[in-house]
Amino acid sequence: MIKSRKKWIVQKPDEQLVKHLQSELGISSIASKILIARGYEKAEDAHSILNMDISSMHDPFLLHGMKEAVDRIRLAIQNNENICVYGDYDADGISSTTVMLRTLRDLGANVDFMIPNRFTHGYGPHEELFRQLHESGVDLIITVDNGISGIEPIRVAKELGMDVIVTDHHEAGEVLPSADVIIHPRLPEGHYPFGELAGVGVAFKLAHALYGKVPTHLYEFVAIGTVADLVPLVGENRYLVQQGIQSMRRSNNPWIRAICEVSGVTQHEIDEDSVGFYFGPRLNAIGRLGNASPGVEFLMSEDPFEAHEGAKLLNKKNAERKEIVQTITKEAIEIIENDPKIANSQVLVIAKEGWNAGVIGIVASRLVELYYKPTIVLALDYEKGFAKGSARSIEGFHMYNELAKNREILPHFGGHPMAAGMTFPLEYVDELRNRLHIQATQCLTEEHLIPKLTVDVPLELAEITVEAIEEIKKLGPFGTGFSKPIYTIQDVKIRSMKKIGAKENHIKMELEDDYGLLDAIGFDKGYLLDEISYGVKVSFVGDLQINEWQGKKKPQLMISDVQTDEWQLFDLRAKVQSNRWIQMIPAENVNYFAFSQETINIYQSLISQPIHLYEDDLTFNENEQSYIVILDLPRSIQELENLINVTNPSRIYAVFYTQNSQFFTGLPTREHFGWYYSFLKQRPSFNINGSIQQLANHSGLNEEIIKFMTTVFFELGFVTMDNGLISVVAGAPKRSLEEAPTYKLRVQQLEIEQTFLYGKYQDLKEWFDNVLQKSFAIL
């Protein structure tokens, strides 16, 4: 049995719907299942996803305030006014700034940009920075990806005589800033048909309106910000990202070639994963660690050398960010593990001085993955007296609402159900932890604290082809709102498996069922070789990819999770080197059993935990479904049956060590017994001690067999023995060989060896299956 840490929730699509959509659109069953799982059950709806074109774009002037913004910017260009694009320090803000900056420079504007520092100024409009802009002669500020919450700084900007145009997509409060124009896709007085644009999407719409045509050369910047900001990849966003990815694949822009080079991405294979996992994090890193302006300068670079240097800087900052995240995560885990109060809290609140506030959100996410509890990570600043933190949550704990219940100690916080940020006085850290723990006990059940994995596309092996996987790629981009499918292949068998990689820490498998065969790869899952036995049905979760080698393409599954409900038998009978097979045994939830004290004496020094000696009245109080290691052979089949019934194992490791196997010497035939008895009757006595070797050579029988037959005759009363001198008893009554205890014991031992020591794996598995089934029936 292999239990996943997560509870799989497998969603099974309606087979009739799958076949209907497959037939209507001429697509594979896998593509049909994906579309249905995303809510596109009708052919016409699915067709709109599969065949997006420029009609998916909306007129930018449908955005409230667009005409006024365009008029004001054109006037500024005409009058050679000083314009400042005021951006944000994340990937969306950096790409938004780039879009606006490129547009205005193309149109001949006198323009520069400014991005606040995360640590010095925080997010959004900052009064001190706006005063600096005024002193430098700026006439018009255009905010991108921020501004909707900058009430006071924008009021100050207006007082100083500057005009302000806000372009933003974040949630608007009840009070809007006193900007000259606000462009926002979800303004109450607006009627824009698509409200989910990223900050860069809003900037792109303004650029569209200023150019008077679609600025296709800006698609690639929109794709980066839209994917990185995790806005829904539906509607207009979907089309913009599609076009941006296509543009990046064929672009001659030196910054694209440079970022592909440092991130190891092949340019013509750029997809949403490239943007989300390679490009976006590098742009985010520059702002997480300090000044984000080099990110804009990189995206603006047109010289290959400058682009290359910019990419190297981003790559360096990303490496630093990873190292910082790793260090803080390690320190946070140490705090949790060494403080029972924190560890036992329903909400983890971990705080330390000196932690980088720009990356603690990433750390919080990692801790949620590890502990599956709502988590808040706080960077403490004793000089200023404040704690600054990021929160990540789980289903069932609405982080924003729960924080809102503590407004009196949280003067500044914001967020949504699954994530939040906050700044509050240091003295309230313990108080916040205590309060949130109590709140969590009132809303979180044991079920909530079990991590769940929703698997939305169950597959059969026969469905998985190279052509189907290539078709799936055309359904992209996948992301928020149109999530990447999570596939499951259930109840298949392992045809072969082996560890791969220089450290043998990965695994390669062949999966099979009655209709198909599929390669599977599990990175950092080499341990599965010792966890999975052949013959059991196993279920997998993962992603589908195409493996191309020497011009040949094959589909393969990239394994992310594994489980099986079947008990497993691990055959260690041929493992003669104890130190090797002992390493295969898990350290936890395992119990060792022996039927002989001699066996315990042999193995106890090699095994770090006690070995149980089997007794007829064995009682077993360990957890149900434990693993057991059977070190040697039982004295009777009944003993082994009893051991299985009492322990009810989910795994059996069969060693079956035997010091003196009788299998190959076997059982002498009745003819052998008859010949030997006749031999003894012909002599008044026979000295077995002095003549057994000569007799063995003469008869061709093994010396051990001759001794065995002698003991049987003695137990039946056919002969007497005195210091090795054998004499036949005249007139001894006839008796069956089976009456001799030694004979019965040998027959029994041979049966045990035949079944358990030398039997085929499948026969042994079937024997244990039958015993376990009887055990379950009794239970």
N, C-alpha and C positions, 0 to 999 in steps of 0.2 A: 504494500500500500504506500502510495506517495500522496501526501496531502499538500495542496497549495496553501500558501499563507493567506491567499485571497479567496473569497467566495465567488465562484464563477456564476454569473447570471447569463445563461445562454438564451438568446432570443432566436426563435425559430420562425422564419417567414412562412407565409401561406404558400404552399407549393403551387396551387392553381394560379395565384397572382404572379409567381416567379415565371411559370411557363407562359402565361399570357403576355407579360411584358417582354420576355425573351423573344417571343414570336412576333409581337408588334414592332419591335425596334431592331430585330435581327442582331441581338447581342448575346453574349455568353450568359450562362446561368449565374455565374459569379457576379457579373456586372448587374444583372437583374436583381440579385439579392441585395447588393449594395444600395442600389437606388431605392428599393422598397424600404430598407432599413433607415434610409434618410428621409422617408416620408413621400417619395415620388412614386406613388402606386399607379398613377394613370400615365398612359403613353404620352399624352400631350404635355404633361408636367415634366416628365423625364426628358422629353425632346428639347424643352427649353434649357435644360442643364447641359445637354450634350451638344447643342448647336447654338452657343451664344455668339452674338455679333455686336456690331457697334450700336444696334438699336437698344442694347441693354444699358447704354449710357443715357443719362437724363440731361436736359437742357440746364446748364449751370445757372441761368437766370431764374430758374424756379426756386432757387435758394433766396430766402428773404434777405434783403439788403445788398444783393449782388450788384444791381445796377448802380446804387449809390457808391459802393466800394470801387467799382471800375471807374466811375466818373472821378472820384477823389484821387485815385492813383494816377490816372491819365493827366489830371491837372498838375499833380506833383512832378510828373515826368516833364510836362510842358514847361513848368516854371523852374526846373532844375532844383527842386527842393531836396533836402537830405532825408532819405528814407532809411529806417532801420527795421530789419526783420528780426523779431524777438522770438526765439525758439525755445525748445526744451532739450534736456540732456539725454533723452533716450533715443532709440533708433527711429521711432516715429517722429520725434521732434527734430532730430538731425536731418532726416530725409525731407521733412516738411520745410525746414529752413532752406535746404538745397533747392527744392522745387521753386520756392518763391524767389530765391536769390537769382537762380538761372533765368527765370522768367523776366524779372525786372531788369537785369543786365542786358538781356536780349532786346528789350524794348527801350534801352538807352537811359535807364534811370540811374540816378546818383544814389547808390544803395550800399549798405554794409549790414552786418548782422551781429547779434549778441545772443549768447546763451548763458543763463545764470549758472553759477556753480552749485551743485547739489548740497555741498556741505556748508558753504558760506551764505548762500542766498535762499536755498530751498527751491521748491517748485513754483513756477508761475511768475507773474509780474512782481517786481520788487521795487519799492519806492526809491531806494538809494540808487539803483541802476537807472531808473527812469530819470532821476535828477542828473545823473552823469550824462545821459543821452541829451538832455536839454542843454547842458553846459557845452556839449560838443557841437551843438547847432542842429540837432535833428528836428525836423518839422513834422514828420509822419512816422508813427510806429505801427507796424503790422505784426500782430502776434500770430504765431502758428502753433497749433497743438497745445495751446494754453490761452488764458486770458479771461475765460468765462467766470472765474471766481476771483479775479483781481480787482475787487471793488475799490479799495482805498488807493492802491498805486495808480490805477487809471484815473481816479478823481484828481490825484495830485498832478498827473501828466496833463490833464485838461486845464487845470489851474495855471500850470506853467506855460500854457499856450500851444502845446503840441496836439495834433490830431491823432486819434487811435482807431485803428480797424482791428477788430478781434476776429480771428478765424479759429474755431475750436470745435471739439466733438465731445468733450467731457460733460458730465451732468451739470445742467444749469440749476442754480439755486432760485429761491423765491425772488431775490433781488438781483437784477442784472447790472453789470458795470455801465458807467456813463460814457461808453465809447461812442464815437461818431457813427460807426457801423458795426454790427455784429452779424457774422455769417456762421450759422450753426444749423446742421441738418435737422435738429429736433426742437427748434424754437417754437413756442406755442402759436405765435402768429404766422409762422411759416407753413407751407404745405408741400415741402419737398417729399417726393415719393419714396425716398430711401434714407432712413435715419441712422444707418449703421456705419457711415464712412469713418475711416481713421482720420487722425489729424492731417496726415499727408493727402488723404482723399479730398478733404475740404480745401487744402491749399491747391491741389490739382484743379479743382472746379474753378477756383479764382483764376488760375493760370489759363484755363480754357476760355473763360470769359474775356480775359485781357487779350489773348491772342486772336480771338474771334474764330478759332478752329481748335480741333482736338490736338493738344501738344504731344504727339506720339513719342517724341524724343524724351519725354519725362516719365513714360510708363515704368521704366525700370526702378526709378526712385519710389514711385507709388507702391510697387510690389514689395519692396523691402520694408517700408514703414507699415504697410497694411498687414503683412504676415507677422512681423515682429510684435505688433501691438495686439495681436490676438483678437481682432474684431471678426465678426462672422464672415466667412468666405462664401457669401451668397449675394445674389443680385448684382449691383454695380461693383461691389468689391471683388466679386468673383471674376468678372470680366477684366477689371483693371489688373488683377494679379496674373491672370492668364496671359494678357498682352505683355505684361512686364517680364514674365519669365521667358516668353518667346523672344522678346527684345534683348534680354541679357544673353541668351544663347548665341546670338549672332552679332552682338555689339562689338564695335571697335574701340569703345571707351577704355582708356588705359587702366582706370580704377577697377573695372570689372576683371580684366586680365590679372591685375595685381592681387585682388582679394581671392580670386580662384587659386592663384599660385600659392599664397601663404596658407590657405585653408585646405588645400589638397582636393579641390573640386575641379572636375573636368568641365570646361565652359559649356560645351554643347549638350551636357547632361544636367545642367542646372534645373532644379525643380523647387517646389515649395519647401522640401526638407533642407536643401542647400541654403535657402534664404533663412529658414527658421532656426537651423541648428549650427550654421557656420557664419553667414554674413551678419545676421541680426545680433548675435551675441558679441561679435567683435565691435560693432558700433555701440552696443549698450555698454561694453566694458569701459570705453574711454570716458563715458560720463559717470560710471559707477565709482571710478577711482579719482576723478578730479575734473579738469576742464574738458568739456566736450567739443570745443571749437575745432580741434584737429580732425574730428569726424566729418564736419562740414567741409573743411579744406580738402580732405581726402576725396569726398564725393564730387567736389568741384574741380579736382585736378584733371588737367588735359595733357600734361607732360608725363611721359612714361616713367621718368626717373622720380618725379615728385610722387606719382601714384605708387610706385614701388616702395618708396620711403614711408609714405603714409600707411600703406598696408602693413609694413613691418612694425610700425608703431602700434597699430591696432592689434596686431597679432601678439605683440609683447604685452600690451595691457590686458589682453584676454588671458594670456598665460598667468600674469600676475593675479588677475581676478580669480582664476581657478585655484591658484595656490592659497590665496587668502580665504576663499570659501572652504577649501579642504581643512585649513588650519582652524578656522572658527568652528566648523562642524565637529572636528575632533574635540575641541575644547568644550563645546556645548554638550557632547555626549558624555564626557568625563564629569561635567557638572551634574547631569541627570543621574548617571549611574552611582555617583558618590553622595547624593543627597536624597534620602528616601522620601522626604516631604515633597520635593519636586517630582521625583519619579512616580510617586503614587497619586499625583494630582491628575484630575481628569482633563485639565488644560495645562499644557507645558508652558511655563513662563521662565525663560532662561535669560540671564542678564550678566554682562561683564563690561568692565571699562576697557576702552581701547579697540573694541570691535568696529570694523568699517561699516558704517550705516548704509553704505551703498550696495552691500551684498547680503545683508542679513535676511532679506526676503528669500533669496536663493537658499540660504541655510535653513530657514523655516520650512521651506518646501521639502528639503531633504529629511528633516527630522519628522515631518508628517509621514513621509514614505517609510521611515524606519519604525516609528512608534505608533502610527495611525491614531494620533490624538490632535485636537486643535492645538496650535503651537504659536507662541509669540516669542520672538528673539529681540532682545533690547541691547542697544549700545548705550552705555552709561557715560555721561559727561559730568564728572564731579565739579569741575570748574564752573560750569554754567548751572549745575544743579538739575539737569534734565535727563530723562531717558527717552531715547528715540528708537522706535521699533517697527517691525513688520510682522504681520500675522497671516497665517494660512490655516484653513479650517478643513473639516470633513463634513459629509452630508449629515444633517441633523443638528448642526450647531451653526446658526446664522451669525457669523462673526460680527457684522456691523450692528445688528440688533442687540447682541449680547454686550458689546462694548458700550452701546448707547445707554444701557441701564446704569452705567457708571460715569455719567457725564461730570459729576461733581469732582471726580479725581482725574478725569481725562479732558483737559481743556481743548486739546486739538487732536482730532482723529477723523478718519474718513475711510471709505471702502465699500465693500459689498459682501454678500453672504460668504464667499470663500476666501477673501483676502482683505487686508486692511493695513493702514499705517497710522502711527500715533506718536505724539510727543507729550510728555507729562512729567511732573516733578518726581525726582528720585525717591522721595520718601513714600511714594504710593506703590512701589513695585510689589512688595509682599502683600499689600492690601489688595491689589488687582488680582494677584494669583489666587488669594483666598476666596475672593468674591466669584471669580470665574469658575473656580472648582465647584463651589456650591451651585452656581447657575447650571453648570454642565451636568451635575448629578440629577438635576430636575428635568433635563431634556434629552440626555443621552442614555440609551439602553445598551445592554451587552451586544445586541444586534448591530447598533450603530458603530460599535468599536471594532467590528470585523471588517477589514478592508474588502471592498467588492470590485470585481472586474466584470464589466458588462461586455459580453462577447456577442457581436451582432451579425456575424456572417459564418454560420456553420457550413462546412464543406465536406464533400466526399472526395476521395483521392482521384476518382475518374474525371472529376470536373477540372482538375488543375492542370492546365497546359500552358506552354509558352505563349500561345496566341491569346489565351484568356488574360494572362498577366499583362501583356502588352496593351490589351484593350482597357484594362483597369486604369492604367496610367492616363488614358485619355479622359477619364472621369474627373481628374484633378483640376484645380488644386484642392487638396484636402487640408482641413484646418478647422478652426473654431466655426461652429455652425454647419459644417459639412465635414464631419470628423473622418479621419482615416479609418478604414475598416479594421476591425480586430477579428482575425479568423480563428476558428477552432476546427480541428480534425479529431473526431472522437472514436474511441474504441478500435484503434488500429494496432497491429502487432509490429514488433521490431524484427526486421529481417537481418540486419547487421548493425553493429555500432563499434566505434573505436575512438580513442582519444587522439586529438590532433594538436598541432602547435608545438613550438620549441619546448614549452613547459608542460605540454600535454594537459592544458587547462581548458581546452575546447573539446567538443564532441561532434562527430559526424555519424549520422544514422541513415538507414534505409527503412522507411515505413511502408507497410503493405496491408492491403485488405484483399477481399475476393476479386476486386475490379481494378486495382491500380497499385502503382509503386511510386514513391516520392522520396527524394533526398531531403535531409533536414540537417541544419547546422545549429549548434547551440554555443555561442561564445560565452566563455567563463562558466560553462556547464559541464566540464569534464567529469565532475563528481557523479553525474548521472549514470556513468558506466557501472558504478558500484551501487547504484540505487534502483536500477531497473533490471529485472531478470527476463530472459526470453520466455515467450509463451503467454505472457499476460497481455491483456488489452489496455492500451495506454491512450490518454487523451492529451492533445497539445493545443497551445494557444501561441500565435505568432503572426508573422508577416510573410507575404509571398514575394519572392524575388526571382530573377532570372540569373542563372549562373552560366557565364559564357567562358568556355575553355577550348582553345585551339579551333575556334570557328564553330564550335557546337554549342547550342543553347539547351539548357535543361531547367525546368522549374525546381525551386527548392523552398523549403519552409525555414524561416529564421525563427528559432524557438525562443519564446519569452517565458512560457510557463508550462508545467507538466503536472499531471495527476493521474492516479489510477486507484480504483476502489478495490481491486483484487488483491488478495494476499499473494506474497511472492516467495518463491523458493530459490535460494542461492546455493548453487552446487560447489562446495569447497572440497569435495572428496579427493580430487587429484592435486590439491594444493599442498605439496609436501613441505614447502618452506613456510613455517608458522609465522615468521616475522612479516611476511608479505600479506597473507590472507587476514591476519589480525588487523592490519591497517585498513582493510576494506570494511570492517565492522563499525557501525556508528558508535560514538562515545556515549550517547544518551538513549534512554528507553530500551536498553538491551540487557538481557540476562543470559548467563552462561550455565549450561547444565551438563553434568557427567553422570554416568551410571556406575562408574568405578572410582574408588579413591585413588587408585594408581594413576588414572588419567588426570585427576586434579593435581597430583604431585608433579606430573610432567608439565602441565600448562600454567599453573598458578603464578610462576615467576614471570611469565610472558604477558599475562593479562592483568590489567590494573585494578580490576574489581573482583569481588568474591565469586567463586564458582559454586553453584548449587549442586549438592549431591542428591541424586534422585532417591526418594523413599516412597514406599507404597502408599503412605498416607500424606503425600505431598499436598500442602496448601500453598496458595499463591495469592498474595495480596497486592501485587503490583498493578499498575494501570492497565486497563483493558487494551487490547490490540497492541501489546508490546512485541518487541523483536526477541527471538530466542536463538541461541547458538547451541547446537547439539554436538558436543565434542566427541562422543564415542558411541558405540553400538549398545543398544539395550540388551538385557539378559533375556527378555521376552518381548514379543510384539505387543503384548498387553501393556507392558510398561511404557512403551512409546505412545500408544494410544492414550493412556492416562495422562502423560505429560502434555500432549496436545490439547486434550479436553480441559485440563486445569488452567493452562496458560493462555489458551485462545489467541495464538500469535497472528500478527499481520505480516510478519516476515519470519522465515525459517532459514537459518544458515546451517547447512548440513555438512559437518566435518567428518563424523563417523570414523574417527581414528581407531584402528585396531592393531594391537601389538603382535598378535599371533593369529593371523587369518588361517582358517581351515578350509577355505573355499577350494583352493587348488589341489590340496591333498584329497579332498572329497570324502565320500562315505564308501567303505568297502562293500562289495556286493555280497549277497548270500552265498554265492559260489566261493568267494574268498573266505568267508567264515567257515564254510564246509571243508574246504581244503585244509585250513589251518587246524581245525578240530581233528581231522583225520591224521594230520601230521603229528599232533600231540598224542593221540591214542596209540600210535605205533611205537611210542617210547615210554618207558616207565617214568621218566622225568626229563625235563628240558631246562637247561640253565640259560635263561633269556639274557642275563647280564653278560655272559661271556660269548654267546653265539648269535646274538641278534643281527650283527652286521653280516655274518656269513649267511644267515637265513634270508635277510633282505636281498642280498646279491643273488641267492638261489631262486627266490620266488618272484623277484622284481617288484616287491611291495616296499613301500616307504617304511622306515623304522618306526616312525610315529604311528603309522597305521597298525603295525604289528603290536605295539604297546597298547593302542586303543582296543584292538580285538581281544587282547589278553585281559584287559580290565573288564570288558563286557562279559567274557566267560566267567571271570571271578565273581562278578556281581550276580550272575545267574546261577551260580553254584556248580558250574561245569568243571572248574578246576580249583585247585588250592595253590597258594603261593607262599613260599618260605625263603626269604632272602634271595629272590630271583629264581628260585627253583620251582618250576611249574609241573604239577602232577594232575592228571585227569581223574575226576571222581567217578568211580565205577557205579553204574546204575543210577546216575543223576536223572531226575525227571525232566521231561521235555518242557521247555519254556520258550516264549517268543523273545526275539532280540529286543523288541520295543519295551520289554519289562525292565531292562537294564537302565538305571538312571543316566549313566554315561552315554549310552546310545541315544536316549531321548534328548539329552542335552546337545549332543552333536548334531542330530537332525534339526533341532530347533535353531542352533547356531548357524548351520548352513543355510537354512531358510532366511534367517535374518540377514546374513551376508549377501545372499542372492538378491534379496529384495532391496536392501538399503545401501549396501556397499558397492555392489557390482551391477545393479540394475540400471537401465536406461533412465536418463533424466525425466523423460515424459512419463514413464511408468512410476517413478518415484513421486512425481508431481500428482499423478492421478491417485496414488495411495493416500497422500496427505489430503487431497481434495475430498476424498470419501470420508476420512476421519473428521475433517472440519465441518463438512455438511451435516454429519450426524451430531456433532457438537452443537452447531447452530440450531438444529431441529430440537434438541433437548432444551436449549436456552429459550 
